[in-house]
Amino acid sequence: MRPMKMRAALLLLLAVCGAFATENVLHLTAENFDQAVQEHPFLVVAFHVPFCGFCKTLAPEWENAATILKDDALAAGYGIVLAAVDATVHTSIAERYSIQGFPTIKIFEGHTDPTMYEGPRDAAGIVKFLLKRAGPSSMEITGEEEAASLLKHGGVVVVYAGDGEDWWLDIAKSKRDAVLWRHTTNEEAMKALGVQAGTITMFKDFEETTVVYNGGIGASNAEEIVAFIDYHRSPVAVLLSKDNQDGMKIVFEADKKPNIFLFTNSKDKGLAEFTAGVQGVRGKMVSARFHDSEFGEAFQHFALEKYIGENSLPKVLIEDRKNDKKYLLEGDVDAASIERFISEFNEGNLEPMP
């Protein structure tokens, strides 16, 4: 084959494969997969298929992230390696890990069973997420300047004014992707944060900006502490858009709590009623809203595209992620009807959407 034709054929092959065949991404097969999991302490694997549009979009971002991480000393210390598997060729691997949608990204940490990657899909976001994910679950605040900087960080930060003991690190690890975890015994840092020794405090940039946990401290109170975190860490009826990666992460995180969605218009028709109706399940269900003019793809995904631009909005839908079922509220949308809808869902008395 002539060189030009060979190059063209190679470029075509790369395009068909979603361009994952690149220099800095480790390409895994049925033959080398298990060995790679054992060799790399923090292996992140993108399962893809050749003709998936989302896979083709992810591919250059995955390569760029792999290139950045390859030259990052911190990433090298954590052992972060990005990899890819063509699920149409190496079907046995995809079947072993029940891969159904594409691209699906799994994190193999410490040579153990994988967890789902729920982070951004752009190169900078991937790098930032993985460096945080691979690092200590809770980092120590060592002084006043660091504490002041933390308050400007934005997002949701949880601070324990005490030592980073095993019980605290275990709780932080269980929710490490949901919030930023810190601990400190430094008096100047605690003064700058306005916290008292032995307390757990959440800082956030919405609703109540500072919330103090009032329960018991220690391993025996882990469930209570996690419940506190879950209740306060996300806004009620968070607005989701294609660019809101933090919001998407809240809604589609790994623990698969039920989602309750408000499908509305840019004027937020029904928002007050929805917010009132979901207060009783805050922390147990994740509430969010979509605007038809800004995120029509979400309406299409949930088979509600016929309501885009219609006066029949708002609509309320519950997504049972664990059982892959969806339920639509029929009739008027008000606080009482939403509360009844949730109650019937919890009792198993609803008929799922086809």
C-alpha positions in Angstrom: 0.0 0.0 0.0 1.3 3.5 -0.9 2.3 5.6 2.1 -0.4 8.2 1.5 -3.1 5.5 1.1 -1.7 3.8 4.2 -1.9 7.0 6.2 -5.4 7.6 5.0 -6.4 4.1 6.0 -4.9 4.5 9.4 -6.7 7.8 10.0 -10.0 6.2 9.0 -9.3 3.3 11.4 -8.7 5.8 14.2 -11.9 7.7 13.4 -13.9 4.4 13.5 -12.4 3.4 16.8 -13.5 6.7 18.3 -9.8 7.9 18.2 -9.0 6.0 21.5 -6.0 4.5 19.7 -3.5 7.1 21.0 -0.1 7.3 22.5 -0.7 8.1 26.2 -3.8 6.0 26.8 -3.2 2.3 27.8 -5.1 0.0 25.5 -6.4 -3.0 27.2 -7.4 -6.3 25.8 -8.8 -9.6 27.2 -5.2 -10.8 27.4 -3.7 -7.9 29.3 -6.6 -6.5 31.3 -6.1 -8.4 34.6 -2.4 -7.8 34.6 -3.0 -4.0 34.1 -5.4 -3.9 37.1 -2.7 -5.5 39.2 0.2 -3.4 38.0 -1.5 0.1 38.3 -2.8 1.2 41.7 -5.2 3.7 40.2 -6.4 2.6 36.8 -9.2 4.4 35.1 -10.8 2.6 32.2 -13.1 4.0 29.5 -15.2 1.3 27.8 -16.2 2.4 24.4 -17.6 1.3 21.0 -16.6 2.4 17.5 -19.7 4.1 16.3 -20.8 5.9 19.6 -20.9 9.6 19.1 -20.4 10.3 22.8 -17.3 8.0 22.7 -15.9 10.0 19.8 -16.4 13.2 21.7 -14.7 11.8 24.8 -11.7 10.3 23.0 -9.6 13.5 22.4 -10.4 14.7 25.9 -9.3 11.3 27.3 -6.0 11.5 25.4 -5.4 15.1 26.5 -6.1 14.2 30.1 -3.8 11.2 29.8 -1.0 13.4 28.4 -1.4 15.9 31.2 -1.4 13.2 33.9 1.6 11.5 32.4 3.7 14.6 33.1 2.2 15.4 36.5 4.4 14.4 39.5 1.4 14.1 41.8 -0.5 11.9 39.4 2.6 9.7 39.0 2.8 9.4 42.8 -0.8 8.3 43.0 -0.3 5.9 40.1 -3.1 7.3 37.9 -3.2 5.7 34.5 -5.9 6.2 31.9 -6.9 3.2 29.8 -9.5 2.2 27.2 -11.3 -1.0 26.1 -13.1 -1.5 22.8 -16.2 -3.3 24.1 -17.0 -4.6 20.6 -13.7 -6.5 20.4 -13.1 -7.5 24.0 -16.7 -8.4 24.9 -15.7 -10.7 27.8 -14.4 -7.7 29.8 -17.4 -5.6 29.2 -19.7 -8.5 30.2 -17.7 -9.2 33.3 -18.3 -5.6 34.6 -21.9 -5.4 33.2 -21.1 -2.6 30.9 -24.3 -1.5 29.1 -24.0 2.1 28.1 -21.1 3.8 26.3 -18.9 5.4 27.2 -18.8 3.9 30.7 -15.8 4.8 32.8 -14.7 2.6 35.8 -12.0 3.3 38.4 -9.9 0.4 39.6 -8.3 1.6 42.8 -6.0 -0.5 44.9 -6.4 -3.6 42.6 -10.0 -4.0 43.9 -13.5 -4.1 42.3 -14.1 -1.0 40.3 -16.3 2.0 41.2 -18.1 4.2 38.6 -16.4 7.4 37.4 -19.0 10.2 37.8 -16.8 13.2 37.0 -16.5 15.6 34.1 -15.8 14.5 30.5 -13.5 17.3 29.4 -9.7 17.0 29.8 -9.2 19.7 32.5 -12.2 18.4 34.5 -11.0 14.8 34.2 -7.5 15.7 35.5 -8.8 17.8 38.4 -11.4 15.2 39.4 -8.9 12.3 39.3 -6.2 14.1 41.3 -8.8 14.8 44.0 -10.2 11.3 43.8 -6.8 9.6 44.1 -5.6 11.8 46.9 -6.4 11.5 50.7 -10.1 11.4 51.3 -9.7 14.3 53.8 -6.7 16.7 53.8 -5.4 18.6 56.8 -5.7 22.4 57.1 -2.4 23.5 58.6 -2.8 27.3 59.0 -4.9 30.5 58.8 -4.0 31.3 55.2 -5.0 27.8 54.0 -8.3 28.1 55.9 -9.1 31.5 54.4 -8.4 30.2 51.0 -10.7 27.3 51.6 -13.6 29.6 52.4 -13.2 31.1 48.9 -13.1 27.7 47.3 -16.8 27.5 46.5 -18.9 24.3 46.3 -19.4 22.3 49.4 -16.7 21.8 52.0 -17.0 19.7 55.2 -14.5 20.4 58.0 -13.9 18.4 61.1 -12.1 20.3 63.8 -10.1 17.4 65.0 -7.5 14.8 64.0 -7.8 12.9 60.8 -8.7 9.6 62.5 -9.6 6.4 60.7 -13.4 6.9 61.3 -13.3 10.4 59.8 -11.2 9.2 56.8 -13.6 6.3 56.2 -16.7 8.6 56.2 -14.9 11.0 53.9 -13.9 8.2 51.5 -17.5 7.0 51.3 -18.6 10.4 50.1 -15.3 11.7 48.6 -16.9 12.6 45.2 -19.8 14.4 46.7 -18.1 17.1 48.8 -14.6 18.4 49.7 -13.3 17.0 53.0 -10.9 18.7 55.4 -9.8 18.3 59.1 -7.7 20.5 61.3 -6.5 20.9 64.9 -4.7 24.2 64.1 -6.1 27.0 66.4 -5.5 29.8 63.9 -7.2 27.8 61.1 -10.2 27.1 63.4 -10.4 30.7 64.3 -10.4 31.7 60.6 -13.1 29.2 59.8 -15.2 30.2 62.9 -15.4 26.6 64.1 -15.1 25.0 67.6 -12.8 22.1 68.4 -14.6 18.7 68.1 -17.3 20.0 65.7 -18.2 19.1 62.1 -19.2 22.1 59.9 -20.4 22.3 56.3 -19.6 25.4 54.2 -21.4 26.0 50.9 -22.3 28.8 48.5 -26.1 28.3 48.5 -29.0 28.4 50.9 -27.5 28.2 54.5 -23.9 29.0 53.8 -22.7 27.5 57.2 -24.3 24.5 58.8 -23.1 22.8 62.0 -23.7 19.1 62.8 -25.2 18.7 66.2 -25.0 14.9 66.7 -22.5 12.5 68.2 -18.9 12.3 66.9 -17.1 9.1 66.0 -17.4 5.8 64.1 -20.6 4.8 65.9 -22.3 7.9 64.5 -21.1 7.5 60.9 -24.7 6.9 59.5 -26.0 10.0 61.3 -23.1 12.1 60.0 -23.6 10.9 56.4 -27.3 11.6 56.7 -26.4 15.2 57.7 -24.1 15.5 54.7 -26.7 14.2 52.3 -29.4 16.5 53.6 -27.5 19.7 53.3 -24.9 19.1 50.5 -27.1 19.9 47.4 -29.6 22.6 46.7 -33.3 21.8 46.4 -34.4 21.7 42.7 -30.9 22.4 41.3 -31.0 23.6 37.8 -29.3 21.2 35.4 -27.8 22.3 32.1 -25.4 20.7 29.7 -22.5 22.8 31.2 -23.4 22.2 34.8 -21.0 19.3 35.5 -21.2 19.7 39.3 -25.0 19.5 39.2 -24.9 16.5 36.9 -22.6 14.8 39.3 -25.0 15.4 42.2 -27.9 13.9 40.3 -26.2 10.9 38.7 -23.7 9.9 41.4 -22.9 6.3 42.3 -25.2 5.6 45.2 -28.2 5.8 42.9 -30.7 7.5 45.1 -34.1 8.1 43.4 -34.2 11.4 41.4 -37.3 13.6 41.3 -37.3 16.1 38.4 -39.3 19.2 37.5 -39.6 19.7 33.8 -40.4 23.3 33.3 -39.7 26.5 31.3 -37.3 29.3 31.6 -39.7 31.2 33.9 -39.6 28.2 36.4 -43.3 27.6 36.2 -44.2 25.3 39.2 -40.9 25.8 41.0 -42.3 27.1 44.2 -44.8 24.2 44.4 -42.1 21.7 43.5 -39.7 23.0 46.1 -42.4 22.8 48.8 -43.4 19.3 47.8 -39.9 17.7 47.9 -38.8 19.1 51.3 -39.8 16.0 53.1 -37.5 13.7 51.1 -34.5 16.0 51.1 -31.4 13.8 51.6 -33.3 10.7 50.5 -34.1 11.7 47.0 -32.3 14.1 44.7 -34.4 17.0 43.3 -33.5 18.9 40.2 -35.1 20.8 37.3 -34.7 21.1 33.5 -35.7 24.1 31.3 -37.2 23.1 28.0 -35.4 25.9 26.1 -32.0 25.1 27.5 -31.9 21.4 27.9 -34.3 19.8 25.4 -32.1 16.7 25.3 -33.1 15.9 28.8 -36.8 16.1 27.8 -36.0 13.7 25.0 -34.1 11.3 27.2 -37.0 11.0 29.5 -39.5 10.7 26.7 -41.1 14.1 27.5 -40.2 15.9 24.2 -43.8 16.4 23.3 -44.1 18.9 26.2 -41.2 21.2 25.1 -42.7 24.7 24.7 -46.1 23.5 25.7 -48.5 25.2 28.2 -48.9 21.8 29.8 -45.6 22.3 31.7 -44.6 21.8 34.4 -44.3 18.0 34.7 -42.8 16.0 37.6 -41.1 12.7 37.1 -39.4 10.2 39.5 -36.5 8.2 38.2 -35.8 5.0 40.1 -32.2 4.5 39.1 -31.7 1.2 40.9 -34.5 -0.5 39.1 -34.3 1.6 35.9 -37.9 2.8 36.0 -39.5 6.1 35.6 -42.8 7.5 36.9 -44.7 10.5 35.7 -47.1 12.6 37.9 -50.4 12.9 36.2 -52.6 15.9 36.8 -51.9 19.2 38.5 -48.5 20.0 40.0 -48.8 21.4 43.5 -47.1 20.6 46.8 -49.9 18.2 47.9 -49.9 16.3 44.7 -46.1 15.9 44.7 -46.2 14.7 48.3 -48.8 12.1 47.4 -46.8 11.1 44.3 -43.7 10.5 46.4 -45.7 8.5 49.0 -47.2 6.3 46.3 -43.7 5.7 44.9 -42.3 4.7 48.3 -45.2 2.3 48.8 -44.8 0.8 45.3 -48.2 1.8 44.1 -47.2 3.6 40.9 -47.2 2.3 37.3 -43.9 2.9 35.5 -43.8 4.7 32.2 -43.5 2.4 29.2 
